[in-house]
Amino acid sequence: MKSHPFLLSCMFVAVTGALTPVSLSEQQVSFTAGLSGTWNIEWMGVLNRVYFIQWSVDLLQWNYLPVIEADEGDKGFGAVSSSDKFFIRLHYADIDPEDPAYLGPENSDFDKDGMSNLFEVMNGFNPFVADLTADPDGDGLNNVHEQTAGTNPNAKDNPAVKLSVVVTGD
Amino acid sequence: MIGTDCYRLGEILLQPIPLTPMFQRILCTLLISHGLLAAQQAPATSSQVQPVDEPLPLLDTGIPGLIADGTPAMPAPLPEPLQFKVKRTLTSRRQVTEAPEIIGLPAVKGTINVTVQLVEDPGLPDPPPPLITPPMEESAVADGMAELSEPGPDFQLIFVSATVYDHARTYVRCGFGTGEEIAGWSNIDFNHFCGVGTYQVKGSDGILRQYSLMMAIGDEYTDGTSDELTPAPTLPVLATSGPAFVITEGDTTDKESMDMFQGMHDLYRVEGARMAAACQAREVAYEARKTYLLANPPVPKDVTIQFWKRETPSPAGMNALTKGAKP
């Protein structure tokens, strides 16, 4: 049986980061069918909360979509997948705006690995797991160095390295 | 009309849950309002033997339309592919393991590319808003609901739990979902009822009744070929020429229940050959598909996910959120 795209999709809320117990009544996420096989994801933002969207095709491996939302307001995303199994869940962290380490939802570094939240999700990394030493493209530059150099950590696009050799002596 | 009528559990569930006969029975119990294990018990007493010998007025008794014979259904039309303006693309490779289409075949394994694309909002129109539920307090609504919930005299939804022994005898437990049930042995292989959703029977009273069938079914083999050790039941002696049954549990004075039980056998007398042929065709199609999948093992397909931030949240989604408002 081949189910309709997204038919098996689900959505639920996970809590990580600055952990605060969340009651079920606060899980305000909707997942509704749109046109042309698309699906809509909506939720009501809460002040001092940073939101990430995760996706999975097998409920085992979860990855982050390259977006970050924060604070109050009605949030809405659309999605469509070529797979008949596709899962989405919302992942959020409560933050303390008075914390000097908090630099905003995108510039903060929740896992303190030297890479900003935005850089991590834009490159498919986990902003809640320190993976600064990882080198997914195997180019010899780890993720932090790639961020500093402004290069793509998933592609071997290192800038040309100028090698200077000074020979001294007689 | 009920769309899917027969739950052959071993074929509809997703792997990797091993489907032992016991597990099938647990699921049967969930699907219907009684336990199938009880249905396997040998009859304590035979309260009524009622072979169907007398020919009944069979005019108009039958199954409207085709019986599912394993022919694949026409796939639903795919929606028009959307055109997106891609803002960012991330591609990763990953190992995936998917459940096989048919239980018992190897899992579908492989490495796929998963491409995630952040795209611009395509600006799709929102689906029409859901219909507003009228308040139940209105008397007209309440009257209408009461009328709808009342089974009509000529249409009934029946729930059947069937355990087929050796494809020769079936212990059948059925009811109308009200808690009252009737059970007994039949000499019909109820596997032949799979694929039958709705049928009609003209009873001896001349009334044409239509039934929609919800059935949970399992097979048992008393020679020990089943996975589970099943105590061999004491099979009753039933007429060998034509459909026959014996009621072992339930109120045999309840006319509706007896009509239902009788009706299934009347139906089989008329449509049995077609039902058996369809069942055989399903088995052939199943084996053919299995052979094909073994010869052509499927590979998992690449996945592309596109998502976008909506300019404005969808009204349907926000409506759902509002309905589940915080206390």
Interface residues (C-beta under 8 A of the other chain):
Chain A: M1 K2 H4 S25 E26 Q28 V29 S30 F31 T32 A33 G34 L35 S36 G37 T38 N40 I41 E42 W43 M44 I53 W55 V57 D58 Q61 N63 L65 P66 V67 D74 K75 G76 F77 G78 A79 V80 S81 S82 S83 F86 M122 N123 G124 N154
Chain B: I12 P75 A76 L78 P79 E80 L82 R88 L90 S92 R94 V96 T97 E98 V114 V116 L118 D121 P122 L124 P125 D126 P127 K301 D302 V303 T304 I305 Q306 F307 W308 K309 R310 T312 P313 S314 A316 G317 M318 A320 L321 G324 K326 P327
